[in-house]
Amino acid sequence: MNIMEIESYKAKIEYDPEIDLFRGEILGLNGGADFYGKSPAELRREFKKSLKAFLEVCEEKGINPRKEYSGKFNLRIPPKLHSEIAAMATAEEKSINQWVADTLEQTLHV
């Protein structure tokens, strides 16, 4: 996955062959903001411009620019995987929730 980060905001970068440009979409916002560029340098400049414009509109309207997350989500997995996770959690003397959270955090390097 191609992720670009500026000021703790992340954007997913993809190539759009129809217009022969790279497109960035800023993630985790209370709304949408995207930008385009031909090179990494141009993408960074456009990312900053798009983010600045989005933050200004949020400020004017009194809106929190970042989407808020509860910290909870449901996950459906095969019973065999559930069993393996439970075994690993028990072996590490953790709850399944804590084991999964730790594993995800290690994977994402957060």
Biotite code that builds the C-alpha atoms (Angstrom):
import biotite.structure as struc

atoms = struc.array([
    struc.Atom([0.000, 0.000, 0.000], chain_id="A", res_id=1, res_name="MET", atom_name="CA", element="C"),
    struc.Atom([1.306, 3.442, -0.827], chain_id="A", res_id=2, res_name="ASN", atom_name="CA", element="C"),
    struc.Atom([0.866, 5.823, 2.092], chain_id="A", res_id=3, res_name="ILE", atom_name="CA", element="C"),
    struc.Atom([2.159, 9.387, 2.301], chain_id="A", res_id=4, res_name="MET", atom_name="CA", element="C"),
    struc.Atom([2.169, 11.229, 5.640], chain_id="A", res_id=5, res_name="GLU", atom_name="CA", element="C"),
    struc.Atom([2.228, 14.953, 6.387], chain_id="A", res_id=6, res_name="ILE", atom_name="CA", element="C"),
    struc.Atom([1.652, 16.477, 9.840], chain_id="A", res_id=7, res_name="GLU", atom_name="CA", element="C"),
    struc.Atom([0.303, 13.149, 11.200], chain_id="A", res_id=8, res_name="SER", atom_name="CA", element="C"),
    struc.Atom([-2.294, 12.963, 8.400], chain_id="A", res_id=9, res_name="TYR", atom_name="CA", element="C"),
    struc.Atom([-2.032, 9.984, 6.049], chain_id="A", res_id=10, res_name="LYS", atom_name="CA", element="C"),
    struc.Atom([-3.046, 9.696, 2.436], chain_id="A", res_id=11, res_name="ALA", atom_name="CA", element="C"),
    struc.Atom([-3.449, 6.653, 0.210], chain_id="A", res_id=12, res_name="LYS", atom_name="CA", element="C"),
    struc.Atom([-1.690, 7.146, -3.130], chain_id="A", res_id=13, res_name="ILE", atom_name="CA", element="C"),
    struc.Atom([-2.811, 5.376, -6.320], chain_id="A", res_id=14, res_name="GLU", atom_name="CA", element="C"),
    struc.Atom([-2.036, 5.806, -9.984], chain_id="A", res_id=15, res_name="TYR", atom_name="CA", element="C"),
    struc.Atom([-4.969, 6.831, -12.198], chain_id="A", res_id=16, res_name="ASP", atom_name="CA", element="C"),
    struc.Atom([-4.217, 5.674, -15.760], chain_id="A", res_id=17, res_name="PRO", atom_name="CA", element="C"),
    struc.Atom([-7.215, 7.547, -17.203], chain_id="A", res_id=18, res_name="GLU", atom_name="CA", element="C"),
    struc.Atom([-5.645, 10.922, -16.417], chain_id="A", res_id=19, res_name="ILE", atom_name="CA", element="C"),
    struc.Atom([-2.013, 9.762, -16.174], chain_id="A", res_id=20, res_name="ASP", atom_name="CA", element="C"),
    struc.Atom([-1.589, 11.204, -12.663], chain_id="A", res_id=21, res_name="LEU", atom_name="CA", element="C"),
    struc.Atom([-1.177, 9.927, -9.149], chain_id="A", res_id=22, res_name="PHE", atom_name="CA", element="C"),
    struc.Atom([-4.180, 10.531, -6.900], chain_id="A", res_id=23, res_name="ARG", atom_name="CA", element="C"),
    struc.Atom([-3.992, 10.934, -3.150], chain_id="A", res_id=24, res_name="GLY", atom_name="CA", element="C"),
    struc.Atom([-6.905, 10.569, -0.772], chain_id="A", res_id=25, res_name="GLU", atom_name="CA", element="C"),
    struc.Atom([-6.450, 11.863, 2.776], chain_id="A", res_id=26, res_name="ILE", atom_name="CA", element="C"),
    struc.Atom([-7.577, 9.198, 5.234], chain_id="A", res_id=27, res_name="LEU", atom_name="CA", element="C"),
    struc.Atom([-9.467, 9.457, 8.521], chain_id="A", res_id=28, res_name="GLY", atom_name="CA", element="C"),
    struc.Atom([-11.193, 12.773, 7.851], chain_id="A", res_id=29, res_name="LEU", atom_name="CA", element="C"),
    struc.Atom([-14.727, 13.932, 8.643], chain_id="A", res_id=30, res_name="ASN", atom_name="CA", element="C"),
    struc.Atom([-15.237, 14.473, 4.938], chain_id="A", res_id=31, res_name="GLY", atom_name="CA", element="C"),
    struc.Atom([-13.306, 13.996, 1.752], chain_id="A", res_id=32, res_name="GLY", atom_name="CA", element="C"),
    struc.Atom([-10.090, 15.573, 0.525], chain_id="A", res_id=33, res_name="ALA", atom_name="CA", element="C"),
    struc.Atom([-8.025, 14.428, -2.410], chain_id="A", res_id=34, res_name="ASP", atom_name="CA", element="C"),
    struc.Atom([-5.195, 15.741, -4.556], chain_id="A", res_id=35, res_name="PHE", atom_name="CA", element="C"),
    struc.Atom([-3.271, 14.900, -7.732], chain_id="A", res_id=36, res_name="TYR", atom_name="CA", element="C"),
    struc.Atom([0.318, 15.060, -8.908], chain_id="A", res_id=37, res_name="GLY", atom_name="CA", element="C"),
    struc.Atom([2.816, 13.760, -11.448], chain_id="A", res_id=38, res_name="LYS", atom_name="CA", element="C"),
    struc.Atom([5.696, 13.185, -9.019], chain_id="A", res_id=39, res_name="SER", atom_name="CA", element="C"),
    struc.Atom([6.256, 12.605, -5.299], chain_id="A", res_id=40, res_name="PRO", atom_name="CA", element="C"),
    struc.Atom([7.310, 16.240, -4.859], chain_id="A", res_id=41, res_name="ALA", atom_name="CA", element="C"),
    struc.Atom([4.175, 17.498, -6.602], chain_id="A", res_id=42, res_name="GLU", atom_name="CA", element="C"),
    struc.Atom([2.025, 15.086, -4.578], chain_id="A", res_id=43, res_name="LEU", atom_name="CA", element="C"),
    struc.Atom([3.499, 16.445, -1.326], chain_id="A", res_id=44, res_name="ARG", atom_name="CA", element="C"),
    struc.Atom([2.829, 20.053, -2.372], chain_id="A", res_id=45, res_name="ARG", atom_name="CA", element="C"),
    struc.Atom([-0.749, 19.240, -3.401], chain_id="A", res_id=46, res_name="GLU", atom_name="CA", element="C"),
    struc.Atom([-1.301, 17.163, -0.244], chain_id="A", res_id=47, res_name="PHE", atom_name="CA", element="C"),
    struc.Atom([-0.309, 20.187, 1.874], chain_id="A", res_id=48, res_name="LYS", atom_name="CA", element="C"),
    struc.Atom([-2.593, 22.512, -0.124], chain_id="A", res_id=49, res_name="LYS", atom_name="CA", element="C"),
    struc.Atom([-5.557, 20.145, 0.044], chain_id="A", res_id=50, res_name="SER", atom_name="CA", element="C"),
    struc.Atom([-5.067, 19.508, 3.759], chain_id="A", res_id=51, res_name="LEU", atom_name="CA", element="C"),
    struc.Atom([-4.743, 23.237, 4.494], chain_id="A", res_id=52, res_name="LYS", atom_name="CA", element="C"),
    struc.Atom([-7.965, 24.005, 2.588], chain_id="A", res_id=53, res_name="ALA", atom_name="CA", element="C"),
    struc.Atom([-9.817, 21.168, 4.346], chain_id="A", res_id=54, res_name="PHE", atom_name="CA", element="C"),
    struc.Atom([-8.625, 22.289, 7.801], chain_id="A", res_id=55, res_name="LEU", atom_name="CA", element="C"),
    struc.Atom([-9.637, 25.903, 7.078], chain_id="A", res_id=56, res_name="GLU", atom_name="CA", element="C"),
    struc.Atom([-13.172, 24.841, 6.128], chain_id="A", res_id=57, res_name="VAL", atom_name="CA", element="C"),
    struc.Atom([-13.412, 22.694, 9.275], chain_id="A", res_id=58, res_name="CYS", atom_name="CA", element="C"),
    struc.Atom([-12.253, 25.636, 11.387], chain_id="A", res_id=59, res_name="GLU", atom_name="CA", element="C"),
    struc.Atom([-14.820, 27.961, 9.783], chain_id="A", res_id=60, res_name="GLU", atom_name="CA", element="C"),
    struc.Atom([-17.633, 25.469, 10.370], chain_id="A", res_id=61, res_name="LYS", atom_name="CA", element="C"),
    struc.Atom([-16.489, 24.358, 13.838], chain_id="A", res_id=62, res_name="GLY", atom_name="CA", element="C"),
    struc.Atom([-16.044, 20.760, 12.708], chain_id="A", res_id=63, res_name="ILE", atom_name="CA", element="C"),
    struc.Atom([-13.470, 18.336, 14.096], chain_id="A", res_id=64, res_name="ASN", atom_name="CA", element="C"),
    struc.Atom([-11.377, 17.505, 10.991], chain_id="A", res_id=65, res_name="PRO", atom_name="CA", element="C"),
    struc.Atom([-10.566, 13.959, 12.106], chain_id="A", res_id=66, res_name="ARG", atom_name="CA", element="C"),
    struc.Atom([-13.026, 11.112, 12.143], chain_id="A", res_id=67, res_name="LYS", atom_name="CA", element="C"),
    struc.Atom([-13.458, 9.782, 15.667], chain_id="A", res_id=68, res_name="GLU", atom_name="CA", element="C"),
    struc.Atom([-13.226, 6.067, 16.387], chain_id="A", res_id=69, res_name="TYR", atom_name="CA", element="C"),
    struc.Atom([-14.723, 4.254, 19.375], chain_id="A", res_id=70, res_name="SER", atom_name="CA", element="C"),
    struc.Atom([-11.914, 1.717, 19.664], chain_id="A", res_id=71, res_name="GLY", atom_name="CA", element="C"),
    struc.Atom([-14.371, -1.121, 19.089], chain_id="A", res_id=72, res_name="LYS", atom_name="CA", element="C"),
    struc.Atom([-15.076, -3.186, 15.990], chain_id="A", res_id=73, res_name="PHE", atom_name="CA", element="C"),
    struc.Atom([-16.571, -6.594, 15.312], chain_id="A", res_id=74, res_name="ASN", atom_name="CA", element="C"),
    struc.Atom([-14.520, -9.190, 13.528], chain_id="A", res_id=75, res_name="LEU", atom_name="CA", element="C"),
    struc.Atom([-15.763, -12.438, 12.058], chain_id="A", res_id=76, res_name="ARG", atom_name="CA", element="C"),
    struc.Atom([-13.152, -15.122, 11.582], chain_id="A", res_id=77, res_name="ILE", atom_name="CA", element="C"),
    struc.Atom([-13.172, -18.873, 10.962], chain_id="A", res_id=78, res_name="PRO", atom_name="CA", element="C"),
    struc.Atom([-13.556, -21.006, 14.122], chain_id="A", res_id=79, res_name="PRO", atom_name="CA", element="C"),
    struc.Atom([-10.135, -22.626, 13.575], chain_id="A", res_id=80, res_name="LYS", atom_name="CA", element="C"),
    struc.Atom([-8.432, -19.200, 13.544], chain_id="A", res_id=81, res_name="LEU", atom_name="CA", element="C"),
    struc.Atom([-10.405, -18.195, 16.647], chain_id="A", res_id=82, res_name="HIS", atom_name="CA", element="C"),
    struc.Atom([-9.136, -21.337, 18.381], chain_id="A", res_id=83, res_name="SER", atom_name="CA", element="C"),
    struc.Atom([-5.520, -20.600, 17.402], chain_id="A", res_id=84, res_name="GLU", atom_name="CA", element="C"),
    struc.Atom([-5.777, -17.016, 18.632], chain_id="A", res_id=85, res_name="ILE", atom_name="CA", element="C"),
    struc.Atom([-7.295, -18.178, 21.934], chain_id="A", res_id=86, res_name="ALA", atom_name="CA", element="C"),
    struc.Atom([-4.441, -20.650, 22.391], chain_id="A", res_id=87, res_name="ALA", atom_name="CA", element="C"),
    struc.Atom([-1.801, -17.986, 21.694], chain_id="A", res_id=88, res_name="MET", atom_name="CA", element="C"),
    struc.Atom([-3.479, -15.519, 24.058], chain_id="A", res_id=89, res_name="ALA", atom_name="CA", element="C"),
    struc.Atom([-3.696, -18.117, 26.827], chain_id="A", res_id=90, res_name="THR", atom_name="CA", element="C"),
    struc.Atom([-0.053, -19.093, 26.323], chain_id="A", res_id=91, res_name="ALA", atom_name="CA", element="C"),
    struc.Atom([0.936, -15.428, 26.757], chain_id="A", res_id=92, res_name="GLU", atom_name="CA", element="C"),
    struc.Atom([-1.433, -15.010, 29.724], chain_id="A", res_id=93, res_name="GLU", atom_name="CA", element="C"),
    struc.Atom([-3.462, -12.367, 27.883], chain_id="A", res_id=94, res_name="LYS", atom_name="CA", element="C"),
    struc.Atom([-7.084, -11.949, 26.968], chain_id="A", res_id=95, res_name="SER", atom_name="CA", element="C"),
    struc.Atom([-7.931, -12.535, 23.322], chain_id="A", res_id=96, res_name="ILE", atom_name="CA", element="C"),
    struc.Atom([-8.657, -8.807, 23.016], chain_id="A", res_id=97, res_name="ASN", atom_name="CA", element="C"),
    struc.Atom([-5.265, -7.823, 24.438], chain_id="A", res_id=98, res_name="GLN", atom_name="CA", element="C"),
    struc.Atom([-3.411, -10.403, 22.338], chain_id="A", res_id=99, res_name="TRP", atom_name="CA", element="C"),
    struc.Atom([-5.096, -9.212, 19.127], chain_id="A", res_id=100, res_name="VAL", atom_name="CA", element="C"),
    struc.Atom([-4.518, -5.530, 20.014], chain_id="A", res_id=101, res_name="ALA", atom_name="CA", element="C"),
    struc.Atom([-0.834, -6.188, 20.762], chain_id="A", res_id=102, res_name="ASP", atom_name="CA", element="C"),
    struc.Atom([-0.410, -8.209, 17.565], chain_id="A", res_id=103, res_name="THR", atom_name="CA", element="C"),
    struc.Atom([-2.046, -5.526, 15.435], chain_id="A", res_id=104, res_name="LEU", atom_name="CA", element="C"),
    struc.Atom([0.045, -2.808, 17.083], chain_id="A", res_id=105, res_name="GLU", atom_name="CA", element="C"),
    struc.Atom([3.259, -4.759, 16.413], chain_id="A", res_id=106, res_name="GLN", atom_name="CA", element="C"),
    struc.Atom([2.218, -5.357, 12.815], chain_id="A", res_id=107, res_name="THR", atom_name="CA", element="C"),
    struc.Atom([1.453, -1.669, 12.222], chain_id="A", res_id=108, res_name="LEU", atom_name="CA", element="C"),
    struc.Atom([4.421, -0.437, 14.287], chain_id="A", res_id=109, res_name="HIS", atom_name="CA", element="C"),
    struc.Atom([2.172, 2.104, 16.031], chain_id="A", res_id=110, res_name="VAL", atom_name="CA", element="C"),
])
